[in-house]
Amino acid sequence: MSRTRPPHGIAALTTELPNPRTAALDSMPIEELLRTMNAEDASVASAVAQAIPAITRGVERIVDARRRGGRLIYIGAGTSGRLGLLDAVECPPTFGIDPGAVLGLIAGGPEAFTRAIEGAEDDPARAEQDLSAVHLTPADCVVALAASGRTPYAIGALRYGREVGATTIAISCNRNAETSAHADVAIELETGPEILTGSTRLKAGTAQKLVCNMLTTATMVREGRVYGNLMVDLNPTNAKLTDRARRIVAEATDLDLPTAAALLAAADNHPKTAIVMHLAGVDAPTARTLLSRSNGFVRPAIGEPRT
C-alpha cells in the first residue's frame, strides 16, 4: 500500500507501522508464514538486551521499595495488563511471598483478564481509582505497561503514582514514549512493526513478558529468595511443587531424594530451612534463627560469604 503523507499520531508509532517483510502474509504457505513469524520473534531478545541498563535501574528501584515495605504493582490495559497480572500471580508460589506483595491491576477490573472491556484503557481517572482501591502508598512501586507508550490508563497510573510519592516505572515498546515522561525509570523496547500490523500481543507482548520476568526474578534474587539457581522459598502447595521442593533440597544438599524428603518434612516443608538445617548442621528452630539473622540469605546463614 502506498502512502501520500507520512504517518502521524498513533499511526506513526513503530508498533503500528506495516511490516514490509510480511506484506504477503495472507498468501504465504503455512510453513513459510511460521518461519517468517519465528524470524521476527527472534529480534525480541535483542530489543530487550538494549534496554538492560534501564531494566537494571528498574530492579534497583523495586528492591529499594520492597526494603521499605512497599509493594510492586503492575498496571496496564489489554494484553499489557494481562501480562503484568500473570507475572504477579506467579510470584507467591514461586518465591514464597505474601499474595499482596506483588499485585496486577488491569483496566476494566478482573473481568477484563478473560474478556476485552472496550474503552477501559481510554480513561486515566480509572487508573487512579484502581490504585486508590489498593491503597497506594509512597513506599510502593508502580510499573505501568503500555506497548504504545501512550495509553491514557497507563499515563493516569503513573501520574497518580507520582502524586502519591510512589516509585514509577514505565514499560513501552516505542522510543520517546509518552509514558516515559511520567516515570522515574523508562524502559523502552524497540520491537518494531508486528507481522500482523498493530497486533501488539505479538512481539511487543513477548518483550513485555520478558521484562516482567526480569524485574521480579532479579528482585527476588536480591532478596535472598534464591540459593544458587534454586527456588528455595518455593511454597509446595500441590504434588508437583512438593516433588520439586524435594528435588531442590536434594540438589542443594547433595542428599538422595528420600533423605531430602525427610529433611523437608522436618522443616515444615520449607526448602530453605531444610537446606540450612543440613548445611549448618542444626535443627529447624536454629536454622530459622540463622536465616532471620541473615535476612533470609542462605549463604551467610551457613557461614559462606555472599557473592
Buried (B, 14 or more C-beta within 10 A) or exposed (E): EEEEEEEEEEEEBBBBBBBEEBEEBEEBEEEEBEEBBEEBBEBBEEBBEEBEEBBBBBBBBBBEBBEEEBBBBBBBBBBBBBBBBBBBBBBBBBBBBEEEBBBBBBBBEEEBBEEEBEEBBEBBEBBBEBBEEBEBBEBBBBBBBBBBBBBBBBBBBBBBBBEBEBBBBBBBBBEEBBBBEBBBBBBBBBBBBBBBBBBBBBBBBBBBBBBBBBBBBBBBBBBBBBBEEBBBBBBBEEEEBBEBBBBBBBBBBEBEEEBBBBBBEBBEBBBBBBBBBBBBEBEBEBBBEBBEEBEBBBBBBBEEEEE
